[in-house]
Amino acid sequence: MPLFPLSQPLYPGVSVRLRIFEQRYLRLVRESVSRGAPFAVVPIISGREVGETPEFYPWGTLVNIMDWEQQPDGLLGITIRGERRARVRSSEVERDGLIMAQARLSEAECCDCPGRAYDDLEQLLQELVGGLALGDLFPDEPLTVASLGWRLATILPLQTSVKMRLLAEDDPRERLAMIRKGIADMVGE
């Protein structure tokens, strides 16, 4: 599958808009749309989103293109939504700079409701989404233990290393524990 490196992780259940202008990514979008095939977004460890191929974290998120349009400046705009985590096993850079990878998809995550143990985190999420007007990032679906973690990880200014480690963690409850620790570290507890 093709890879799209970004400076920040993208998580399952989260949507983001991208501006596409490099030829390798125009090809990725064209092929993805014509075949109805997903691609994976991987966070960058070092390097940049444009130009030379960056070093990327081996965990990323399988995404689908939800919408696309030509923007007023002539560039292509796409909206993608994260679906499942993916672990890159191997990769190679093609002639045009597009990274192609062999990856293993994670299992579908549990759909358990968060429950009272996570009332504080649900309240924090509601306040952040409402206060920052970020409702378009997330689908209008019931909250689960997994989606609570992914949404908080998207919004909170956690250290980048923590945000990346969250992608590698299989247990959604352990991810919430990592987020709680990240919040405590931010407020100095």
Helices and strands as residue ranges (DSSP letters): E 2-6, E 15-20, H 23-35, E 39-46, E 55-56, E 59-70, E 76-93, E 99-105, G 116-118, H 119-132, G 135-137, H 145-155, H 160-168, H 172-187
